[in-house]
Amino acid sequence: MSFKLPNLPYPYNALEPHIDARTMEIHHSKHHNAYTDNLNKAIAGKPEDSMSIEDICKNISKYSPAIRNNGGGYFNHCMFWEIMSPNGGGAPIGALADAINAAFGSFETMKEQFAAAGATRFGSGWAWLCKTNEGLKICSTANQDNPLMDISDCKGTPILCLDVWEHAYYLNYQNRRPDYISAFWNVVNWDEVARRFA
Ligand code: MN3
């Protein structure tokens, strides 16, 4: 078994009241665990079994739908847990703040565009802030696709992500996806986003 479900870097209740403990527990121990198990089943006995998840994503057009869905699900959730923190929120500083201002004009405008990308993603998917050769970009992907994937029309190195599948918020927010997105800013780990940006 190549891929392991990572432990969360904080307890399930650490992001309350913004993301509730029950949602975090089910999301991590059931959803992310299932993507991990199903990815391992899909790559068993194949060369992909010895590849990094990033390299699998970058060559995803060569692989099965099961690897695309579960490999994306594995990578996306690993990143999602890390870019949140109970000590999160606030605003980025330094080179990341400069890059955000250069690309969007202000931190507030970046947040508005990111929130719109998540709110308008029809059905299930993710919102992303990506580093590209043309500066920072915001986009969204469907299902478990991500900007590393060669099939993505939203390519770049992801530095911030938000899961907008209903399983990420429905217990606490029901149909109010925009309220979940607003609350997310209180738990963003800007130190980790800056590390990925650098
Ligand atoms: Mn999810």
Residues whose N, C-alpha, C, O or C-beta is under 5 A from the ligand:
A	BS01	MN3	D163 W165
